Amino acid sequence: MKHTLSIPLLAIGMFLSTSLWAQEKHKIDENDYANQSVEMADGFRAEGKIYVVVAVMVALLGGFTFYVVRMDMKVTGLEKKVEEFLQGK
């Protein structure tokens, strides 16, 4: 079985699809286009903290992706060893 990259991609796809279903639709008005009502983001942007938030998010996503890919590689290696062992019997 060759599932090296498909398992992490499947997990990410399932996460994204379920998060999109959970959102409710609302009417878009002029405030949404002007971006006047996002006070927290404006405060972070004004103080330069938005870059810290983005950096932390990128680091977490990168670390999680690395972990999942590494675990997939280890499991694939174990599967190969088990298959070789079973064929050697």
N, C-alpha and C positions, 0 to 999 in steps of 0.2 A: 504494500500500500504506500502510495506517495502522497502524503497530506502535509508536506512541509510548510507551505505558506497558506494553504486554504483554511486551516483551523483559525488562525488569528484574524484573517479577513472575514470569515464567517461570524466570529464573535463581535467584531467591530460593526459589521453590517446589521446584526441583530440588535445591538445597542442603539444604533442610529435609527433604525426603523421603529423601535418601540418608543423612543423618545419623541419622534415626530407624531405618533398617534396620540400621545398624552397631552398635546397642546390644544387649547381651545382657540377657535377663530374669533377675532374681534374686529370691529370696524376701524379702518385706518383714517385718521384725520390729519389736519395740518400740523399738530404738535408732533406727530410721529415723523413727518418729513423734516421739520425744523430741528428735531432732536433737542427740545427745550426741557423735557421732563425727566432727564436721566441725571439727577443731581450727584449720585455717588460716582458715576463714571466721570462727570465733569470735575469733581473734586480730586479724584485720583489723577486725572490728566493735568490739572492745574498744578498739583504738587509733584508731578513727575513719578508718582507711584504706579501708574498704569503699566510702566515698563517692568516693574517688579512683579506685578500680577501676571503679566504675559510670560515673563521668564519662568516663573514658578509653574504655570500651566504647561509650558513647553517641556520643562524638565520632568514633570510628572508623566506627561504623555509619552515622552521619549523613554523614560525609565520603565514604564509599564510595557511599552512595545518591545523593548530590549528583553525584559523578563519573559514575556510570552514567547518570543521567538527562540530564546535560549532554552526554555522548557520544552518547546516543540522539538528542537534539535536533540535534546537529551532523550526524550521519549522515542523519537525515531531511531536513535542509536540502540536503545534497549530493545525495540521491536526487531531490529535486524539481528541482534545477538540471540534473542529467543528463537527467531526463525532459523538461524544457523544451528542452534543447539537442537531444535526439533528435527531438522533434516539430518543431523549427524547421528541420531539414535538409530 
